[in-house]
Amino acid sequence: MSQTWNQHVVKKENKALVLETIKEKAPISRASIAQVTGLNKGTVSSLVSELMDEKLINESGTGESSGGRRPVMLLLNERAGYTISVDLGVKSILGVLTDLRGNIIYEKRIRFQNDNVDEVLHLLYTLISELKSNAPASEYGIVGIGVGVPGVVTTEGEILLAPNLGWKRVPLRKMLSEHYQVPIIVENEANAGAYGEKVYGAGQFSTELVYASVSVGIGVGLILDGKLYKGLRGFSGELGHMTIEKDGVDCRCGNKGCWELYASEKALIEQAEKNGYHAASVDHIVEAANNGESKAIKLLEQLGDYLGVGITNIIHIFNPEQVVVGNTLQLAEKYIMPAIEKRIEKNAIGFNKNDVQLNVAKLKKHSTVMGMAAFNIEQFFKASGNDVLVRN
């Protein structure tokens, strides 16, 4: 019994390894897979046959011969299934449909004003249904749904607290599972953003990466030793609520002087309105700065300075090789990034520009949804090691 079980586990792991190798190195031959993975050719051939039967890979032409017959090349069948990934923001919901390679097939944004849980969930279900209806016919259909949320999310997918939405203890994964019979992932949006930049964006070559999601609030995602760091119950990265002013203003989280009260989109707009910019928005302020308005430039540079204060603290704690700034405030890159760098250079102990890369998010508005897509796809590929995959 134990031996049979062990053999099953080994086969499952080997099958996932072969699929991952094809995904990463395609087009690739069976012989090359054996060479890369260290598996013998017979094992590779058997596992490749199973993956082809499951429609997860395809044969595509022949490669260069090294002396014998020209090898048949293998490719991932990226249209075998699709994922639905959502960035549930404070005033809007962005959803994308992706294939198994992470290519965006369809996307939609819905804006809202009322952040009542039931009303927002109704919009979320509507969006998911629209994305689902736009998925082409495929072997496995929708293989997973992922939602990134601006708040504290447990490993069980419960939103403990989302201060900027006013939500507490919302069992989102459980609620979604009652509507959709596919794997559901609920994750903090900054964690997802960090993972999206690691897999598809600016952080592909970094193993120690900090992603600062700067929007209405601030969230931080951490990639440590090449892996997403979540902490004991998934609460890591709530650094927008670290205190930078001990006697500062009250925060909706219950703390005082939180970083996001001084360095977020909300903070920028509050300061802009105090300086005479009525009905201000990030776009409006950036446009004014681009037109040479000194007040707007000063506001953005001040925001960048406060961002630099928090990022300096993060550099001291984690010593990352890369810091990526994402979400809505990257629109002000021209003004905030020099201010961030100036503050870091002034305050960071032993700081050297060559030690830490400072970038804006390569994926721009898609960092979080692409992180959720990566989670969905990885979960589906792990399931590919099972004897039978669920097909829709």
C-alpha positions, 0 to 999 in steps of 0.5 A: 500500500505504502509503496503503491502510494509512493509510486503514485506521488512520484509519478504525479510530481514527475508529470507536473515537472514534465509539463512545467518543462514544456511550458517553460522551454517549448518547443522542446523534444522528448529527449531534451525533456529527459536531459533537462529533468533527469528523468529517463526517456521511457518515463518521459515518453509515457508521461508525454503520452498522458499529457497529450491524451489530456490535451494539455500539450501538442506536437508541432513539427520537427526540430534540428537533428543531432545525427539521427531522426529529426525530433518531434517538438512539443508545445503547451496547449495554452487554449486547453482552458481559461482562467478568470482573474479579478482585481477588486478595488475600492471604486472599481473591479477589473476582470480578465480572462486569460489562457494557460499562458497568461495571455489576456483574451478579454477584459472588463472594468466595472466602476461603483460608488456604493461599497456595500458588500452585497451590491459589490458582490452582485457586480462581481458575479455579473463581471465573472459571468460576462468573462465566462461567457466570452471564453472560447470552447475548450477541453477544460473550460474555466479552470479557476477563478481568482480575486485580489482584494485590498485588505487582510485575507486569511489563508482560508480566503476570508477577508478579515478587514478591508478598511478602505472598503469598510468590510469586515469578516467577509468569507469571500472564497466560501461565497464564490464557491457556492456560485461556481464549481471551480477552484477559487483563490482569494488573495491580498491584491498586493501579494497578487501584484507582487506575484504578477510582476515576478512571473510576467513583469518587472521582477522576473529576474529577482528573487528578493522583491518588494511590490508597493501597491499605491492606490487609495491605500497602500499594500505591500507584497513580498517575494523572498527567496523567489517565493511569495511570503504570506506569513503564518495566516496570510497577513504579511505585507500590511505595511500601509498600516505601519506607523510613520507618525506616532501622534498622527491622524486616525486611520480607518484601521484603528491605528494612528499615523499610518503610512498610507495616510501620508503617501497614498492616492487618498492622501494626495487628493486631500492635500490637492483639495487643500491647495485649491484643486477641486474635485481632484484626481491623480490624472488631474494633478499629473496633468497640472504638473505636466503643464508646469504648475508648481503646486502640483509638482510640489504635491507629487514630490511630497507624496514621493518623499513620504513613499520613500520614508516607508520604502526605506523602512522596508529596505532596512527590514528585508534588504531586497534586490528590487522595489517595484511601485505599482497601481494608480500612483505609477501614473505620476512616475516622472515626479514621485520616483526621483523623490522616492530615490532621493529619500532612500539615498538620504535615509537608507543605511549603507544604500547603494544604487547598484544594490536595489533596483527601483522600478514602476510596475511593468504590467501597469494596471494588470499587476494584480490580475496577472498575479491571480492568473498565475495562481490559477494556472499554477494550481491547475498545472499541479492538478495535472499530475492527478490521474484524472483532470476534471473537464467541463 
